[in-house]
Amino acid sequence: MGLRLKLGVFVVGFVLLAQLAVGWQQTRAERQIYLDEMRARGVTLLRAFAIPCAVAMANNDITALDNYVVQFAEEAHALSLAYMAALDFSGRVQAHTAAGEYGRVYDDPFTRRALTAAEAVTLLDETGAQPLLKVGVPVVSGLRWGTLTAGFSLTALERTIVQNRNRSLLLSAGISVGVAAIVFWLLSLLVIRPVTEMERMAERFGGGELDTRVAVDRSDEIGRLAAGLNGMAEQIQLYTSSLEKLVEERTAELATANDKLVEANRQLDRLAKTDPLTGLYNRRYFMEQLEFEIRRGARTRRQFALVILDVDHFKHYNDTNGHTAGDELLQRLATLLEANLRSVDLVARYGGEEFVVLLLDTNPEDGYAAARKLQQVVAAQAFPYEDSQPGGTLTISVGVAFYPTDSRDARLLIDHADQALYLAKQRGRNTTCRWAEVPAAAGAG
């Protein structure tokens, strides 16, 4: 074998190995970029959906939570979503994109880490039938209500990486053949020096120095090869820059969409649970909270008082002063009730001139005292046109029932408080009665 052939074989083998190294590094870098983009988009999207999910989980609204999970699956279709689950503190599934998963408890290492982490956690899982990028974020709205986990399939990503790798291999083989043809006709000293330079460029480029280029200013084959390598490096650098810019743009778009979604959910939540006249909670939201407190009381043995009150002779007030004055009276009364309750208590408009109050974590003695205080505060407050009312003063009547002593059922508890309110009306209004007084009062009558 002649010297030129030996040199050609040596250089072909060297250049081929160098190209394979560059291609391998490029493939790793490309795969990492795709993974980082998918991880960032998955975390951002999951955090955005954690906001409405927090509201649903805080209110124990499984139906709304399930709808949010379905919406998330539709939004995340482009990210190859494999599954998505909403978990409570113990890892029990509250909602899932797959049927039959509700109620199942996840106890794998990733889930345990996600349940305790204060920030988003991710895991690249390649142990199953298909590689997955697992993402978990906490569901927080003031307090932590649970955790969202999702898995994104990497099958499409791996397919793209393999295709790019094959193209890189073909390109490397082509370059190697071209270099062999050039080296075969050149003297060893004229070839070794620029090839060494190209080797150094490949190593630096593979190490992350994407702005490195081959400094060979020649018009022959070696020069053209150097120009080709520089062009390839330029394309890869431009591609990397454009990919980073694309990630930034998509992140900004997701942030904008997240802000809009948060605001829309805030408006929807406010409209769904607020009475438009008084600004208090409405009857539907009150019933949801009452059911929630009863369930919580069953677990924790906590007690609370349910208070129903309405304005005495309200029809007379409306007929005498007009409905506009009646609306203003209800607004003033709502403000007065809120000012004389604790921040943990819940007051809502139950209907017409009726209001309802939940005095949380309150025993019967303190609950009755708080209800009576409301009745006395209203009687002492000056209201417009109250001199036209019977007795010359605007007053309220109040009925009280207690959980769990009076009932453990929401409907019965409301009915008991309503009977106590009726007894207060019978006793001449402007008074407060407990449901425990109703049987004795009925027997005396």
C-alpha positions as CSV (number, residue, x, y, z in Angstrom):
1,M,0.0,0.0,0.0
2,G,1.5,3.3,-1.0
3,L,2.0,6.3,1.2
4,R,-0.8,8.4,-0.3
5,L,-3.3,5.5,0.1
6,K,-2.2,5.0,3.7
7,L,-2.5,8.7,4.4
8,G,-5.9,8.7,2.7
9,V,-7.2,5.7,4.8
10,F,-5.9,7.3,8.0
11,V,-7.4,10.7,7.4
12,V,-10.7,9.2,6.2
13,G,-10.9,7.2,9.5
14,F,-10.0,10.3,11.5
15,V,-12.4,12.7,9.9
16,L,-15.2,10.1,10.1
17,L,-14.6,9.7,13.8
18,A,-14.5,13.5,14.3
19,Q,-17.8,13.9,12.4
20,L,-19.4,11.2,14.5
21,A,-18.2,12.9,17.6
22,V,-19.7,16.2,16.4
23,G,-22.9,14.5,15.4
24,W,-23.2,12.7,18.8
25,Q,-22.6,16.0,20.7
26,Q,-25.1,17.7,18.4
27,T,-27.7,15.0,18.9
28,R,-27.2,15.2,22.7
29,A,-27.5,19.0,22.7
30,E,-30.5,18.9,20.4
31,R,-32.2,16.3,22.6
32,Q,-31.5,18.3,25.7
33,I,-32.9,21.5,24.1
34,Y,-36.1,19.6,23.1
35,L,-36.4,18.2,26.6
36,D,-35.8,21.6,28.3
37,E,-38.4,23.1,26.0
38,M,-40.9,20.4,26.8
39,R,-40.1,20.5,30.5
40,A,-40.6,24.3,30.6
41,R,-43.8,24.2,28.6
42,G,-45.1,21.3,30.7
43,V,-44.4,23.0,34.0
44,T,-45.8,26.4,32.8
45,L,-49.0,24.7,31.5
46,L,-49.4,22.6,34.6
47,R,-48.9,25.7,36.8
48,A,-51.5,27.6,34.8
49,F,-54.1,24.8,35.3
50,A,-53.2,24.4,39.0
51,I,-54.9,27.8,39.6
52,P,-58.5,26.7,38.7
53,C,-57.8,23.3,40.1
54,A,-56.8,24.8,43.4
55,V,-60.2,26.5,43.6
56,A,-62.0,23.3,42.7
57,M,-60.0,21.2,45.2
58,A,-60.4,23.8,48.0
59,N,-64.2,23.7,47.4
60,N,-64.1,19.9,47.0
61,D,-65.8,20.3,43.6
62,I,-64.8,17.1,41.9
63,T,-67.0,17.7,38.8
64,A,-65.2,21.0,38.1
65,L,-61.8,19.5,38.8
66,D,-62.6,16.7,36.3
67,N,-63.6,19.2,33.7
68,Y,-60.4,21.1,34.2
69,V,-58.4,17.9,33.7
70,V,-60.3,17.2,30.5
71,Q,-59.6,20.8,29.3
72,F,-55.9,20.3,30.2
73,A,-55.7,17.1,28.1
74,E,-57.1,19.0,25.1
75,E,-54.7,22.0,25.6
76,A,-51.7,19.7,26.0
77,H,-52.3,17.6,22.9
78,A,-49.4,19.2,21.1
79,L,-47.1,18.2,23.9
80,S,-48.0,14.5,23.5
81,L,-49.7,14.2,26.9
82,A,-49.8,10.6,28.0
83,Y,-51.8,11.2,31.2
84,M,-52.7,13.9,33.8
85,A,-53.9,13.4,37.4
86,A,-55.0,15.6,40.3
87,L,-54.0,14.0,43.6
88,D,-54.9,14.8,47.2
89,F,-52.3,15.0,50.0
90,S,-52.1,11.2,50.3
91,G,-51.6,10.6,46.6
92,R,-55.2,9.5,46.0
93,V,-56.5,10.4,42.5
94,Q,-59.3,13.0,42.5
95,A,-59.4,13.4,38.7
96,H,-57.6,11.6,35.8
97,T,-57.5,11.7,32.1
98,A,-57.8,7.9,32.0
99,A,-61.0,6.2,33.0
100,G,-61.0,4.0,36.1
101,E,-58.2,5.8,37.9
102,Y,-60.4,7.7,40.3
103,G,-59.7,6.8,43.9
104,R,-56.4,5.0,43.1
105,V,-53.5,5.8,45.4
106,Y,-50.1,6.4,43.8
107,D,-47.1,5.6,45.9
108,D,-44.2,5.6,43.4
109,P,-41.0,7.6,44.3
110,F,-41.8,10.4,41.8
111,T,-45.3,10.8,43.3
112,R,-44.0,10.9,46.8
113,R,-41.5,13.5,45.9
114,A,-44.1,15.6,44.0
115,L,-46.5,15.4,47.0
116,T,-43.9,17.0,49.4
117,A,-42.1,19.4,47.0
118,A,-42.9,23.1,47.3
119,E,-42.0,23.7,43.6
120,A,-42.4,21.9,40.3
121,V,-40.6,18.6,40.0
122,T,-39.7,16.7,36.8
123,L,-38.4,13.2,36.0
124,L,-37.2,11.6,32.8
125,D,-38.6,8.0,33.0
126,E,-37.3,5.6,30.4
127,T,-38.2,2.4,32.2
128,G,-41.6,1.8,30.8
129,A,-43.0,0.8,27.4
130,Q,-42.6,4.4,26.2
131,P,-40.2,7.1,27.6
132,L,-42.0,9.7,29.6
133,L,-41.2,13.2,30.9
134,K,-43.1,13.3,34.3
135,V,-44.0,16.7,35.7
136,G,-45.6,17.5,39.1
137,V,-46.6,20.9,40.5
138,P,-48.3,21.8,43.8
139,V,-51.9,23.0,43.8
140,V,-51.8,26.1,46.0
141,S,-54.4,28.8,46.7
142,G,-53.4,30.3,50.0
143,L,-53.0,26.7,51.3
144,R,-51.8,23.7,49.5
145,W,-54.8,21.5,48.3
146,G,-53.1,18.8,46.4
147,T,-50.7,18.0,43.5
148,L,-51.0,17.9,39.7
149,T,-48.9,15.2,37.9
150,A,-48.6,14.6,34.2
151,G,-46.6,12.5,31.9
152,F,-45.6,13.6,28.4
153,S,-44.6,11.0,25.8
154,L,-41.1,11.3,24.3
155,T,-41.8,8.9,21.5
156,A,-42.2,11.6,18.9
157,L,-39.1,13.4,20.2
158,E,-37.0,10.3,20.0
159,R,-38.2,9.7,16.5
160,T,-37.1,13.2,15.5
161,I,-33.7,12.8,17.2
162,V,-33.1,9.5,15.3
163,Q,-34.0,11.1,12.0
164,N,-31.6,14.0,12.7
165,R,-28.9,11.6,13.8
166,N,-29.2,9.5,10.6
167,R,-29.0,12.7,8.5
168,S,-25.9,13.7,10.5
169,L,-24.4,10.3,9.9
170,L,-25.0,10.5,6.1
171,L,-23.5,14.0,6.1
172,S,-20.5,12.8,8.1
173,A,-19.9,9.9,5.7
174,G,-20.2,12.3,2.7
175,I,-17.7,14.7,4.1
176,S,-15.3,11.8,5.0
177,V,-15.4,10.5,1.4
178,G,-14.7,14.0,0.1
179,V,-11.8,14.5,2.4
180,A,-10.4,11.1,1.4
181,A,-10.4,12.1,-2.3
182,I,-8.6,15.3,-1.5
183,V,-6.0,13.7,0.8
184,F,-5.3,11.0,-1.7
185,W,-3.7,13.6,-4.1
186,L,-2.1,15.9,-1.5
187,L,1.2,15.7,0.2
188,S,1.1,14.7,3.8
189,L,2.5,18.0,5.2
190,L,-0.1,20.0,3.2
191,V,-3.0,17.8,4.5
192,I,-2.1,17.1,8.1
193,R,-1.9,20.7,9.2
194,P,-5.4,21.9,8.0
195,V,-7.0,18.5,9.1
196,T,-5.5,19.0,12.5
197,E,-7.1,22.5,12.6
198,M,-10.4,21.0,11.6
199,E,-10.1,18.4,14.3
200,R,-9.6,21.1,16.9
201,M,-12.5,23.1,15.6
202,A,-14.7,20.0,15.8
203,E,-13.7,19.4,19.4
204,R,-14.4,22.9,20.5
205,F,-17.7,22.9,18.6
206,G,-18.7,19.6,20.2
207,G,-17.7,21.1,23.6
208,G,-20.3,23.9,23.2
209,E,-18.2,26.7,21.6
210,L,-20.7,27.2,18.7
211,D,-19.0,30.4,17.4
212,T,-15.7,28.6,16.7
213,R,-14.7,28.3,12.9
214,V,-11.9,26.8,10.9
215,A,-9.3,29.5,10.0
216,V,-8.1,28.1,6.6
217,D,-7.9,30.5,3.7
218,R,-7.3,28.3,0.7
219,S,-9.0,27.8,-2.7
220,D,-8.3,24.1,-3.0
221,E,-10.2,21.1,-1.8
222,I,-9.0,21.5,1.9
223,G,-10.2,25.1,1.7
224,R,-13.6,24.1,0.4
225,L,-13.9,21.4,3.1
226,A,-13.0,24.0,5.7
227,A,-15.7,26.4,4.3
228,G,-18.2,23.5,4.4
229,L,-17.5,22.9,8.0
230,N,-17.8,26.6,8.8
231,G,-21.1,26.7,6.9
232,M,-22.4,23.7,8.8
233,A,-21.3,25.3,12.1
234,E,-23.0,28.5,11.1
235,Q,-26.3,26.6,10.4
236,I,-26.2,24.8,13.6
237,Q,-25.5,28.0,15.6
238,L,-28.3,29.8,13.8
239,Y,-30.6,26.8,14.4
240,T,-29.7,26.8,18.1
241,S,-30.3,30.6,18.4
242,S,-33.6,30.3,16.6
243,L,-34.7,27.4,18.8
244,E,-33.8,29.4,22.0
245,K,-35.8,32.4,20.6
246,L,-38.7,30.1,19.8
247,V,-38.6,28.8,23.4
248,E,-38.7,32.4,24.7
249,E,-41.6,33.3,22.5
250,R,-43.6,30.2,23.4
251,T,-42.9,30.8,27.1
252,A,-44.1,34.4,26.7
253,E,-47.2,33.2,24.9
254,L,-47.9,30.7,27.7
255,A,-47.4,33.4,30.3
256,T,-49.9,35.7,28.5
257,A,-52.4,32.9,28.2
258,N,-51.9,32.0,31.8
259,D,-52.6,35.6,32.9
260,K,-55.8,35.7,30.8
261,L,-56.9,32.3,32.2
262,V,-56.3,33.4,35.7
263,E,-58.3,36.6,35.3
264,A,-61.2,34.8,33.5
265,N,-61.3,32.1,36.3
266,R,-61.3,34.9,38.9
267,Q,-64.2,36.7,37.2
268,L,-66.2,33.4,36.7
269,D,-65.6,32.4,40.3
270,R,-66.7,35.8,41.6
271,L,-69.9,35.8,39.5
272,A,-70.7,32.2,40.4
273,K,-70.7,32.7,44.1
274,T,-71.7,36.3,44.7
275,D,-75.1,37.9,45.2
276,P,-75.2,40.9,42.7
277,L,-77.2,43.2,45.0
278,T,-75.4,42.9,48.4
279,G,-72.0,41.6,47.3
280,L,-72.3,38.8,49.8
281,Y,-72.0,35.1,48.9
282,N,-75.1,33.7,47.2
283,R,-77.3,30.8,48.3
284,R,-75.6,28.2,46.1
285,Y,-72.2,28.9,47.4
286,F,-73.5,28.9,51.0
287,M,-75.0,25.4,50.5
288,E,-71.6,24.2,49.1
289,Q,-69.8,25.5,52.1
290,L,-72.3,24.1,54.5
291,E,-71.9,20.7,53.0
292,F,-68.1,21.1,53.2
293,E,-68.2,22.1,56.8
294,I,-70.4,19.2,57.7
295,R,-68.0,16.8,56.0
296,R,-65.1,18.5,57.8
297,G,-66.9,18.3,61.1
298,A,-67.5,14.6,60.7
299,R,-63.7,14.1,60.3
300,T,-62.5,16.6,62.9
301,R,-65.4,16.8,65.4
302,R,-65.6,20.5,65.0
303,Q,-68.9,22.3,65.7
304,F,-70.5,25.4,64.3
305,A,-73.7,27.5,64.5
306,L,-76.1,28.1,61.6
307,V,-77.9,31.4,61.8
308,I,-80.9,32.5,59.7
309,L,-82.2,36.1,60.0
310,D,-84.6,38.3,58.2
311,V,-85.8,41.9,58.4
312,D,-89.0,42.4,60.4
313,H,-91.9,43.9,58.4
314,F,-89.7,44.2,55.3
315,K,-92.8,44.1,53.0
316,H,-94.1,47.1,54.9
317,Y,-90.8,48.9,54.4
318,N,-90.8,48.2,50.7
319,D,-94.4,49.2,50.2
320,T,-94.0,52.4,52.2
321,N,-90.6,53.6,50.9
322,G,-90.2,51.8,47.5
323,H,-88.1,48.9,46.3
324,T,-85.1,51.1,45.7
325,A,-85.0,52.0,49.4
326,G,-85.6,48.3,50.2
327,D,-82.5,47.4,48.1
328,E,-80.4,50.0,49.8
329,L,-81.5,48.7,53.2
330,L,-80.4,45.2,52.3
331,Q,-77.0,46.6,51.1
332,R,-76.6,48.5,54.4
333,L,-77.6,45.4,56.4
334,A,-75.1,43.3,54.5
335,T,-72.3,45.7,55.3
336,L,-73.3,45.8,59.0
337,L,-73.3,42.0,59.3
338,E,-69.9,41.7,57.7
339,A,-68.5,44.4,60.1
340,N,-69.7,42.4,63.1
341,L,-68.5,39.0,62.2
342,R,-65.1,37.3,62.3
343,S,-63.1,36.9,59.1
344,V,-63.5,33.1,59.4
345,D,-67.3,33.3,59.5
346,L,-69.4,33.2,56.3
347,V,-72.4,35.4,55.6
348,A,-74.6,35.0,52.5
349,R,-77.9,36.3,51.2
350,Y,-80.3,33.4,51.4
351,G,-83.2,35.0,49.5
352,G,-85.3,38.1,49.6
353,E,-84.7,39.8,53.0
354,E,-83.2,36.6,54.5
355,F,-79.6,36.3,55.4
356,V,-77.7,33.2,56.6
357,V,-74.5,33.0,58.6
358,L,-72.1,30.2,59.5
359,L,-70.3,30.8,62.8
360,L,-67.4,28.3,62.4
361,D,-65.6,26.6,65.3
362,T,-68.2,27.9,67.7
363,N,-69.9,26.1,70.6
364,P,-73.6,26.6,71.2
365,E,-73.2,29.1,74.0
366,D,-70.9,31.4,72.0
367,G,-72.9,30.8,68.8
368,Y,-76.1,32.0,70.5
369,A,-74.3,35.0,72.0
370,A,-72.9,36.0,68.6
371,A,-76.4,35.6,66.9
372,R,-78.0,37.7,69.6
373,K,-75.3,40.3,69.2
374,L,-76.2,40.6,65.5
375,Q,-79.9,41.1,66.4
376,Q,-79.0,43.8,69.0
377,V,-76.5,45.6,66.7
378,V,-79.2,45.9,64.0
379,A,-81.7,47.2,66.5
380,A,-79.3,49.8,67.7
381,Q,-78.3,51.0,64.2
382,A,-80.1,53.9,62.6
383,F,-81.5,53.2,59.2
384,P,-83.2,55.5,56.7
385,Y,-87.0,55.7,57.0
386,E,-87.1,53.3,60.0
387,D,-89.5,55.7,61.8
388,S,-92.2,54.5,59.3
389,Q,-91.8,50.9,60.6
390,P,-94.1,49.4,63.3
391,G,-92.6,50.4,66.6
392,G,-90.5,53.1,64.9
393,T,-87.3,51.0,64.7
394,L,-86.0,48.6,62.0
395,T,-85.2,45.2,63.5
396,I,-84.4,41.6,62.6
397,S,-85.5,38.2,63.9
398,V,-82.9,35.5,64.3
399,G,-83.1,31.7,64.4
400,V,-80.1,29.5,65.4
401,A,-79.3,25.8,65.0
402,F,-76.1,24.0,66.0
403,Y,-74.0,21.3,64.4
404,P,-73.8,18.5,65.5
405,T,-76.1,18.8,68.5
406,D,-79.2,19.8,66.6
407,S,-78.5,17.8,63.3
408,R,-75.8,16.4,61.2
409,D,-77.8,16.9,58.0
410,A,-77.5,20.2,56.0
411,R,-81.2,20.4,55.0
412,L,-82.4,19.5,58.5
413,L,-80.0,22.0,60.0
414,I,-81.4,24.8,57.8
415,D,-85.0,23.7,58.6
416,H,-84.3,23.8,62.4
417,A,-82.8,27.3,62.1
418,D,-85.8,28.3,60.1
419,Q,-88.2,27.0,62.7
420,A,-86.3,28.9,65.4
421,L,-86.6,32.0,63.2
422,Y,-90.4,31.4,62.9
423,L,-90.5,31.1,66.7
424,A,-88.7,34.5,67.0
425,K,-91.4,36.0,64.8
426,Q,-94.1,34.5,67.0
427,R,-92.5,36.0,70.1
428,G,-93.0,39.5,68.7
429,R,-89.9,39.8,66.4
430,N,-86.6,41.6,67.3
431,T,-85.5,38.6,69.2
432,T,-83.2,35.5,68.9
433,C,-84.4,31.9,69.3
434,R,-82.6,28.5,69.3
435,W,-84.1,25.4,67.7
436,A,-83.9,23.7,71.1
437,E,-86.6,26.1,72.3
438,V,-89.1,25.2,69.5
439,P,-90.6,22.0,71.0
440,A,-91.2,23.6,74.4
441,A,-92.7,26.7,72.8
442,A,-95.0,24.5,70.6
443,G,-96.1,22.5,73.6
444,A,-96.9,25.6,75.6
445,G,-99.0,26.9,72.7
